[in-house]
Amino acid sequence: MSENLNSEVGGEACQSIEAGVERGAAALGIGVSAAKERFDHAQEYLEDGLDYARMARQTLADFVTRQPLLTIGGAFLIGYLAARMLRRVSSS
């Protein structure tokens, strides 16, 4: 049942995106195929960014697992410096 719901929602989302691409192409005065190409390029760019964020999260998680005391010390230092900067900004 959930697969049917997901496919229905995915199908509706794709139709909505395609309609948006067509409206955007008309507003920009470019062809639908050019708009779809630009949309696909933007989607690939976003996917690359998400992959990079996932890799960075995994790297950070591995570091925290290997060096918990260093992580706690670093978090304390960052918090201390942020508090000092905020104190200076609020007193000016």
N, C-alpha and C positions, 0 to 999 in steps of 0.2 A: 504494500500500500504506500509506504513512504517513497519507494522508487517512482511510483506513478506521480505522486505529488511533486517530487523533485523534478521530474521530467516536464510536468505541466508548468511549474514555476519557471524552470529554465527556458522552456519554449516561449513563454510569455515575455520573459526578460529579453530574449533574443529578438523577438518581434518588436519590442519597445525600443531596443537599441537600433535596430535597422530603421525604424521610423524616425528616430532622432537623427541618424546619419543622413537620411534623405532630406529632412527639414534643414539640417545644418548645411548640406551641400547646396540646397536651393538658396539659403540665406547668403552663402559666400559666393554664389555664382560659379561654382565648379561642378564638374560631373560627379555623379553618384559613385562611379568606380574610383575616382581620385579621392573622394571623401572616405570611402571604405579603405583605401590603401593607407591614408593618413591615420585613420582609426586603428587599423591593424598595427601600424608602426608604433602608435602611442601605447597600444595594449602590450606589445612586445617590450617596450621600454619599461612599462610598469612591472611586468613579470620579472625582468632582469633586476629591477630595484628590489622587488620582494625576495628574490633569490639571494641577493646580497645581504638583505636584512636578516634572513634566516641563517645564513652562514655566520654573520657577525654575532647573532644571538647564541648560536651553538658554540662558537669560539669563546664567548664570554662565559657561558655556562660551564664549559670545560675548565677554564681558568679558575672560576670560583670553586669548583669541585677540587681542583688540585691545590689551591692556595687560599683556604678560607680565612686564615688570620691576616694575610696581606690584604685581602678584599675588605675585611672589617676595618682595618687600619686606614685603607684608602677612602672608604666611605666616611669614616670619622673625619679625616683630613678635609675632604671636600665639603662636608657639612660645616666644619669649623670656619673654613675660608668663606663660604657663602654667608654664614652668619655675620662675620666681620664686615664683609662688603655691604650687606643689607643694613647693618648698624650705621656705617658711614653714610650711606645714601639717605637713610631716614633722619639722621641728625643734621644734614645740610639744609 
